[in-house]
Amino acid sequence: DKLYLLQCRTLSVADDLVEIPVRDDVAGEALLFRNNHVVSSSIVRDIEYVVYVDPKAYNRMDSHEDKVAIGRVVSRLNRRLEESRFAMFGPGRWGSNDINLGVKVTYANINKAKLLVEVAFAKEGYKPEVSYGTHFFQDLVEADIVIVPLFPDDPGVVLNEPFLLNSDNLLARLAPEVKDCEKVVRAIHVPSACGGEYLQLYLDADSQRGIGFFAPKEEEG
């Protein structure tokens, strides 16, 4: 006969855009991802850098200390790229207290990103859960940082993993003090890898469709 509140805090909610044009004609090397889990309708234009914490390489790490160190690498890149428009892709739950479920970071470690993607590859017959940004949802909403859950093994979902794994890794140039983490953390300059094009993101919550693709720089209105 009692109601218990586990958490109670004020909540800001962004106004969803309507009729986001999610293209169906993008394929091949021009496509970075296509997904069917959309938290909110959003358009994010002209992403210049992609920071990719390789989920498979991260999961292969045996040492707890090494996994904690990945969070420090992310924090350094967050500072080094703060003047640029960049996205962060990483395993499972960004900000989780369980180091095996995602990179252990605080909001201050990712707060300069324009886009935060939670990548959940299926493993050992099950699909890991993502957080949908709930570890710092309030901050993400207020800072207009877009959260994207991505399940690459689901039907209809596409992730251009070869682009993320094979493009030139600029980690040693951007943060030479953590270059030993190159096998897990990749920093990609999108225009250099895509002939001057940038990453464009369109998400439509009504249809639960989203796309990230490479195209010439767009002018934001």
GISUL-V552676 format. One record per pair of residues at least 24 apart in sequence whose ideal C-beta (glycine too) atoms are under 7 Angstrom apart, sorted by the first residue. I is the first residue (numbers start at 0). J is the second residue. D is the distance in whole Angstrom. If there is no record, write none. Layout:
I/J/D + I/J/D
//
This chain:
8/137/7 + 10/137/7 + 11/137/6 + 11/140/5 + 11/141/5 + 12/140/7 + 13/39/6 + 13/140/5 + 15/39/6 + 15/40/4 + 15/204/6 + 16/40/4 + 16/41/7 + 16/42/7 + 19/201/5 + 19/202/6 + 19/203/4 + 20/201/6 + 21/201/5 + 21/203/5 + 21/206/7 + 21/208/5 + 21/209/7 + 21/210/5 + 22/210/6 + 25/210/6 + 25/212/5 + 29/212/5 + 29/213/5 + 30/157/6 + 30/159/6 + 30/212/5 + 31/159/5 + 31/162/6 + 31/198/6 + 31/211/4 + 31/212/6 + 31/213/7 + 32/149/6 + 32/157/6 + 32/158/5 + 32/159/7 + 32/211/5 + 33/156/6 + 33/157/4 + 33/210/5 + 34/147/7 + 34/149/5 + 34/156/5 + 34/209/5 + 35/153/7 + 35/155/5 + 35/156/6 + 35/207/5 + 35/208/6 + 36/148/5 + 36/150/7 + 36/207/7 + 37/202/5 + 37/203/6 + 37/204/5 + 37/207/5 + 37/208/7 + 37/209/5 + 38/131/6 + 38/146/5 + 39/204/5 + 40/202/6 + 40/203/5 + 40/204/4 + 41/145/5 + 41/202/5 + 42/200/7 + 42/201/6 + 43/113/5 + 43/114/5 + 43/145/5 + 43/200/4 + 44/199/6 + 44/217/5 + 44/219/5 + 45/84/6 + 45/197/5 + 45/216/5 + 45/217/6 + 46/84/5 + 46/85/6 + 46/86/5 + 46/113/6 + 46/114/6 + 46/189/6 + 46/197/6 + 46/198/4 + 47/83/5 + 47/84/5 + 47/85/6 + 47/188/7 + 47/189/6 + 47/190/7 + 47/197/6 + 48/80/6 + 48/83/6 + 48/85/4 + 48/186/6 + 48/187/7 + 48/188/6 + 48/189/7 + 49/85/7 + 49/86/5 + 49/88/7 + 49/187/5 + 49/189/6 + 49/198/7 + 50/76/5 + 50/85/6 + 50/86/7 + 50/87/5 + 50/88/7 + 50/186/5 + 51/88/5 + 51/163/5 + 51/185/4 + 51/187/7 + 52/88/7 + 52/89/4 + 52/90/6 + 52/102/6 + 52/183/6 + 52/184/5 + 53/164/7 + 53/183/6 + 53/185/7 + 54/90/3 + 54/118/5 + 54/120/5 + 55/120/7 + 56/182/6 + 56/183/5 + 57/90/5 + 57/183/6 + 58/90/7 + 60/183/7 + 63/98/6 + 66/98/5 + 67/98/6 + 67/103/6 + 68/180/7 + 69/102/6 + 69/180/7 + 69/183/6 + 69/184/6 + 70/102/5 + 70/103/5 + 70/104/5 + 70/108/6 + 72/174/7 + 72/177/5 + 72/180/5 + 72/184/5 + 73/102/6 + 73/104/6 + 73/108/6 + 73/109/7 + 74/104/7 + 74/108/4 + 75/174/5 + 75/177/6 + 76/173/6 + 76/174/6 + 76/186/6 + 77/108/6 + 77/109/6 + 77/110/7 + 77/111/5 + 77/112/7 + 79/173/5 + 79/174/6 + 80/111/7 + 81/111/4 + 84/113/5 + 85/112/6 + 85/113/7 + 86/112/6 + 86/113/6 + 86/114/4 + 86/116/7 + 86/198/7 + 87/112/5 + 87/115/5 + 87/116/7 + 88/116/4 + 88/118/6 + 89/117/7 + 89/118/7 + 90/118/6 + 91/117/6 + 91/119/6 + 91/127/5 + 91/129/6 + 92/117/6 + 92/129/6 + 92/130/4 + 92/134/7 + 93/117/6 + 93/130/7 + 93/134/7 + 94/130/7 + 94/134/3 + 94/135/6 + 95/130/7 + 95/134/7 + 106/135/4 + 106/138/5 + 110/142/6 + 112/144/6 + 113/144/7 + 113/145/7 + 114/145/5 + 114/147/7 + 114/200/6 + 115/144/6 + 115/146/5 + 116/147/5 + 116/149/6 + 117/148/5 + 117/149/7 + 118/149/5 + 118/151/7 + 119/149/7 + 119/150/5 + 120/151/6 + 120/152/6 + 121/152/4 + 126/150/6 + 126/152/7 + 145/200/7 + 147/209/7 + 166/192/4 + 167/191/7 + 167/192/7 + 189/213/7
//
